[in-house]
Amino acid sequence: MPTMSTSHSPPTSRITSLRSILHHDLPASLVVFLIAIPLSLGIAAASGAPLIAGLVAAVVGGVVAGALGGSPLQVSGPAAGLTVVVAGLVGQFGWAATAGITCAAGLVQILLGVTRIGRLALSLSPAVVHGMLAGIGVTIAVQQLHVVLGGQAQSSLIANLVALPGRLVAHHPHSVLVGVLTVALMLVWPRIPKVKVVPAPLVAVVVVTALAAVWMPEVTRVNLPDRPLQELILPAFPHGTPWAIAAAVLTVALVASVESLLSAVAVDKLHNGKRSNLDRELIGQGAANAISGALGGMPVTGVIVRSSTNVAAGAKSRASAILHGIWIAAFVLAAGAMLELIPMAALAGVLLVTGLRLVQLAHIRTLRRHDELLVYVVTAAGVAVLGLAEGVLIGLALALVRVLYRLSRATVTATEENGEWTVLIRGTLVFLGVSSLIRTLRSIPTGARVRVDLSVDHLDHAAYEAIDDWRRGHIDRGGSVELNRMAFRAALRSTPARRLLPWKPQVIAAPDQRASMLDGIRAFEESADQIRPMLAKLAADGQRPTQLFITCADSRIVPNMITTTGPGDQFCVRNVGNLVPPDGSGSNSVDAAIEYAVEVLGVRSIVVCGHSHCGAAAASLEANAPAGSGLQNWLRHLEPSVRRAVGMPDIVDPATGVKLSPADKLSVANVAVQLSNLRSFACVRKAEAEGRLELIGLWFDIGAAAARLVLEREPYLVRADEELATASRHSAS
C-alpha cells in the first residue's frame, strides 16, 4: 500500500525559503538592528522628540512597512530627512499633537498608494529633491555641532550659527572629546578594508560609550523611561487653525513619501532581486506611520543608510527588515538600561556625519553638468534658512521658471549673402518665442530668395503655423523659400533634427530607391555642420575605438543606436548570425578583425550582440538553407549553439517574464557560445588575463527596443541595470 507520509512534508519552496531566511536574512537583520538603534536615538534627540519615540518608529517601520511595503529589501524607520520637519512640529504643536499629525499623514500616504498617484512624487525635479536633503543635512550638522560641544541646539540654522562662537569658547572638554572621537571613527572606520563590514555608527557608539563609562562618568547620557510601554505619549488632536494642521499633515506625508520612494528606487539598483512596487510601498509606509503615530512614535520613512546596509549584509527578502524591528523591541524591553550608557554627544556625532553626507558631491557634479546647480543651491539655502516647505516651494518655483525660460529660448537670425537670405533657427521654439520669430522673418525683403535652416529640439503648433504662414505669404509675393521638410516634420514630432543622422523609416518597395538614397544623403549633408568638426578631428587623428562590436547583418540592428555611441567609438564586424568561428576555422575576415582590434587598436571590450527574430537562428532550427549554398556552409558554425540551446532550461525575459521562443533562446545561447569562441584566439586570452579586455554578451529585443546582457551562466539573460549594479557592488567591495 503506498505511503502517504509525503503529503505531510513541507513544500520544497517553503523549505528553500526558510533556509534562505536563516542563511541570509537572519544575519543581515542583526547587522541592521545594531546600526538602527544609535541612529534612531540620535534622530529622536535631534528632532526634540522623546527618545523612546525613535525606537517605537524603528520597530514599527521594520515590522509593518517591512511586511506590507512594496520594496522587498528596503528598511524603514525614523529618518534624518524628517528631522527638521518633526522639530518644527514639536515646537509648534507639542509632541502628543505631532504623533497625531504622524498618524493622519500615514492615512494620507495610504490614500496616495491606493489611488496609484504616489509615483508622481518621483516627478519632482532631482535638483529640488537633492537640494531639500542638502538643506536638511546642513541644518542637522550645525544643530548637532552644538550638542557635540556640550550645549543645546537652537530652533533654527541662523540661531545656531549666531550662538556657535559662544559655544566654541564654553568649557565642556568631555563632551567635545566624545563627539570628536565619534566623528573620527565614523569617518575612518569605513576606510579600513577588512573591518568595514561592521557598521561605522555601531563601532563609534560602542567604543566611545565604553571609554566614557571608564573615564568620563559625568558626561550627559541617554535617558529612557523605566517602563517604556507605560510611559509612551499617545497622540492628541493638534490645536491650531485648520490650514496649519492640514499643512503639517501634508508636509509629513509628502516628505516621507518622496524620501521613501527615492530610497526604494535607489535600493533597487543595489540588488538583482524583485523590483519595488511603488504604490504598494506607499501603502506600507502609510500603515507604518499610522501605527507609529498611534503608539506615540516618530514618522517613518524608507532609509537608504539602513537599506544599503541590509543589501550589503546579504539580505534576500523582507524577512530581514521585519526581524530587525523585532530585535529592537526585544532589546529595549529586556536590556534598555544598556542604552542609557550612551553619551548624547556620541549620538550627536553620528548625526553630524549623517547630516553632512546628505550633501553629496556626486549630486552637485551631476547637477552642474545639467545646468541645474542654481536650483539645488537655492532650494538647499531656502530649506536651511527659511524652513522645509518654504525652501521646497522656492526651489520648485525656480525650476518652473527655468523650464519656461528654456521653452522660450530660441535663437533666430537672418543674414544676407550674395543676394540670398539664410534664416537660422536654433533651440526650442514654442509659442513663447513666436513674436521674436515673426519680427525676424518680416525683416526679410519682399521677393528675396530665402533658405531656412531649422535645427530645434521641439517645435509646437503655434511656431509651425507662424513659419508656414510666412512661407506661403513670402512665396505669394514673388519670393522663394527653401525649407528642409524632413527637419521641419521631425521638430514638430519632438524628434531633434540635430541628431547625428536625420533618419526616417524607409518606405518598403519605394518606386525609386536611388532617389530615396540621394534624398537621405542630402538630408545628412544639410545637418552635417554639427558633426563636421568632430569627423575632421577623427580624420586627422585616426581611429581609436574602445570597443569591437560583433553583431548580425540584420538591417534592423543599428549598433550606434543601441549603445548610444557615435563615429570613432566602435570597430564593427557584421555577419549573418553574429558568428565568431573558433581560431583556425578559416574565417579570415572575422579572424583579421579580432586580431586587428585587440593588437593594433587596443580595444578595451568586445561585444557580441545577438537579437530577437533572427533569421539565421530560425534557418538553423528549421534546416531550410539551400543545400550546398554558401549560407548553409556558413550556418554550420551555428551547430554548437544549437546543441548548447537544447541542453539549457527555458529562458525568461527578465523584464516581462515571458518565455523566449525556441529561435530567440537559440540566439541567446549563440551569444554565449561566441564569447567562448573568442577565447580561442591567443590575443584575446592574453588581453583578458591581463585585465586589458572585457568580453560582453548582448541580446537586443527588436520589438521591445530593449537590450539585455547575456551571461554564460543561469539566468543567462539579465537587465543591463541589474548587472551594472552587481558589478558596482563587486568593485566597491
Rosetta blueprint (number, residue, H / E / L):
1 M L
2 P L
3 T L
4 M L
5 S H
6 T H
7 S H
8 H H
9 S L
10 P L
11 P L
12 T H
13 S H
14 R H
15 I H
16 T H
17 S H
18 L H
19 R H
20 S H
21 I H
22 L H
23 H H
24 H H
25 D H
26 L H
27 P H
28 A H
29 S H
30 L H
31 V H
32 V H
33 F H
34 L H
35 I H
36 A H
37 I H
38 P H
39 L H
40 S H
41 L H
42 G H
43 I H
44 A H
45 A H
46 A H
47 S H
48 G L
49 A L
50 P L
51 L H
52 I H
53 A H
54 G H
55 L H
56 V H
57 A H
58 A H
59 V H
60 V H
61 G H
62 G H
63 V H
64 V H
65 A H
66 G H
67 A H
68 L H
69 G L
70 G L
71 S L
72 P L
73 L L
74 Q L
75 V L
76 S E
77 G E
78 P L
79 A L
80 A H
81 G H
82 L H
83 T H
84 V H
85 V H
86 V H
87 A H
88 G H
89 L H
90 V H
91 G H
92 Q H
93 F H
94 G L
95 W H
96 A H
97 A H
98 T H
99 A H
100 G H
101 I H
102 T H
103 C H
104 A H
105 A H
106 G H
107 L H
108 V H
109 Q H
110 I H
111 L H
112 L H
113 G H
114 V H
115 T L
116 R L
117 I L
118 G H
119 R H
120 L H
121 A H
122 L H
123 S H
124 L L
125 S L
126 P H
127 A H
128 V H
129 V H
130 H H
131 G H
132 M H
133 L H
134 A H
135 G H
136 I H
137 G H
138 V H
139 T H
140 I H
141 A H
142 V H
143 Q H
144 Q H
145 L H
146 H H
147 V H
148 V H
149 L L
150 G L
151 G L
152 Q L
153 A L
154 Q L
155 S L
156 S L
157 L H
158 I H
159 A H
160 N H
161 L H
162 V H
163 A H
164 L H
165 P H
166 G H
167 R H
168 L H
169 V H
170 A L
171 H L
172 H L
173 P H
174 H H
175 S H
176 V H
177 L H
178 V H
179 G H
180 V H
181 L H
182 T H
183 V H
184 A H
185 L H
186 M H
187 L H
188 V H
189 W H
190 P H
191 R H
192 I L
193 P L
194 K L
195 V L
196 K L
197 V L
198 V L
199 P L
200 A H
201 P H
202 L H
203 V H
204 A H
205 V H
206 V H
207 V H
208 V H
209 T H
210 A H
211 L H
212 A H
213 A H
214 V H
215 W H
216 M L
217 P L
218 E L
219 V L
220 T L
221 R E
222 V L
223 N L
224 L L
225 P L
226 D L
227 R L
228 P L
229 L L
230 Q L
231 E L
232 L L
233 I L
234 L L
235 P L
236 A L
237 F L
238 P L
239 H L
240 G L
241 T L
242 P H
243 W H
244 A H
245 I H
246 A H
247 A H
248 A H
249 V H
250 L H
251 T H
252 V H
253 A H
254 L H
255 V H
256 A H
257 S H
258 V H
259 E H
260 S H
261 L H
262 L H
263 S H
264 A H
265 V H
266 A H
267 V H
268 D H
269 K L
270 L L
271 H L
272 N L
273 G L
274 K L
275 R L
276 S L
277 N L
278 L H
279 D H
280 R H
281 E H
282 L H
283 I H
284 G H
285 Q H
286 G H
287 A H
288 A H
289 N H
290 A H
291 I H
292 S H
293 G H
294 A H
295 L L
296 G L
297 G L
298 M L
299 P L
300 V L
301 T E
302 G E
303 V L
304 I H
305 V H
306 R H
307 S H
308 S H
309 T H
310 N H
311 V H
312 A H
313 A L
314 G L
315 A L
316 K L
317 S L
318 R L
319 A H
320 S H
321 A H
322 I H
323 L H
324 H H
325 G H
326 I H
327 W H
328 I H
329 A H
330 A H
331 F H
332 V H
333 L H
334 A H
335 A H
336 G H
337 A H
338 M H
339 L H
340 E L
341 L L
342 I L
343 P E
344 M H
345 A H
346 A H
347 L H
348 A H
349 G H
350 V H
351 L H
352 L H
353 V H
354 T H
355 G H
356 L H
357 R H
358 L L
359 V L
360 Q L
361 L H
362 A H
363 H H
364 I H
365 R H
366 T H
367 L H
368 R H
369 R H
370 H L
371 D L
372 E L
373 L H
374 L H
375 V H
376 Y H
377 V H
378 V H
379 T H
380 A H
381 A H
382 G H
383 V H
384 A H
385 V H
386 L L
387 G L
388 L H
389 A H
390 E H
391 G H
392 V H
393 L H
394 I H
395 G H
396 L H
397 A H
398 L H
399 A H
400 L H
401 V H
402 R H
403 V H
404 L H
405 Y H
406 R H
407 L H
408 S L
409 R L
410 A E
411 T E
412 V E
413 T E
414 A E
415 T E
416 E E
417 E E
418 N L
419 G L
420 E E
421 W E
422 T E
423 V E
424 L E
425 I E
426 R E
427 G E
428 T E
429 L E
430 V L
431 F H
432 L H
433 G H
434 V H
435 S H
436 S H
437 L H
438 I H
439 R H
440 T H
441 L H
442 R H
443 S L
444 I L
445 P L
446 T L
447 G L
448 A L
449 R E
450 V E
451 R E
452 V E
453 D E
454 L E
455 S E
456 V E
457 D E
458 H E
459 L E
460 D L
461 H H
462 A H
463 A H
464 Y H
465 E H
466 A H
467 I H
468 D H
469 D H
470 W H
471 R H
472 R H
473 G H
474 H H
475 I H
476 D H
477 R L
478 G L
479 G L
480 S E
481 V E
482 E E
483 L E
484 N L
485 R H
486 M H
487 A H
488 F H
489 R H
490 A H
491 A H
492 L H
493 R L
494 S L
495 T L
496 P L
497 A L
498 R L
499 R L
500 L L
501 L L
502 P L
503 W L
504 K L
505 P L
506 Q L
507 V L
508 I L
509 A L
510 A L
511 P L
512 D L
513 Q H
514 R H
515 A H
516 S H
517 M H
518 L H
519 D H
520 G H
521 I H
522 R H
523 A H
524 F H
525 E H
526 E H
527 S L
528 A H
529 D H
530 Q H
531 I L
532 R H
533 P H
534 M H
535 L H
536 A H
537 K H
538 L H
539 A H
540 A H
541 D H
542 G L
543 Q L
544 R L
545 P L
546 T L
547 Q E
548 L E
549 F E
550 I E
551 T E
552 C E
553 A L
554 D L
555 S L
556 R L
557 I L
558 V L
559 P H
560 N H
561 M H
562 I H
563 T H
564 T L
565 T L
566 G L
567 P L
568 G L
569 D L
570 Q E
571 F E
572 C E
573 V E
574 R E
575 N E
576 V L
577 G L
578 N L
579 L L
580 V L
581 P L
582 P L
583 D L
584 G L
585 S L
586 G L
587 S L
588 N H
589 S H
590 V H
591 D H
592 A H
593 A H
594 I H
595 E H
596 Y H
597 A H
598 V H
599 E H
600 V H
601 L H
602 G L
603 V L
604 R L
605 S E
606 I E
607 V E
608 V E
609 C E
610 G E
611 H E
612 S L
613 H L
614 C L
615 G H
616 A H
617 A H
618 A H
619 A H
620 S H
621 L H
622 E H
623 A L
624 N L
625 A L
626 P L
627 A L
628 G L
629 S L
630 G H
631 L H
632 Q H
633 N H
634 W H
635 L H
636 R H
637 H H
638 L H
639 E H
640 P H
641 S H
642 V H
643 R H
644 R H
645 A H
646 V H
647 G L
648 M L
649 P L
650 D L
651 I L
652 V E
653 D L
654 P L
655 A L
656 T L
657 G L
658 V L
659 K E
660 L L
661 S L
662 P H
663 A H
664 D H
665 K H
666 L H
667 S H
668 V H
669 A H
670 N H
671 V H
672 A H
673 V H
674 Q H
675 L H
676 S H
677 N H
678 L H
679 R L
680 S L
681 F L
682 A H
683 C H
684 V H
685 R H
686 K H
687 A H
688 E H
689 A H
690 E L
691 G L
692 R L
693 L L
694 E E
695 L E
696 I E
697 G E
698 L E
699 W E
700 F E
701 D E
702 I L
703 G L
704 A L
705 A L
706 A E
707 A E
708 R E
709 L E
710 V E
711 L L
712 E L
713 R L
714 E L
715 P L
716 Y L
717 L E
718 V E
719 R E
720 A H
721 D H
722 E H
723 E H
724 L H
725 A H
726 T H
727 A H
728 S H
729 R H
730 H H
731 S H
732 A H
733 S L
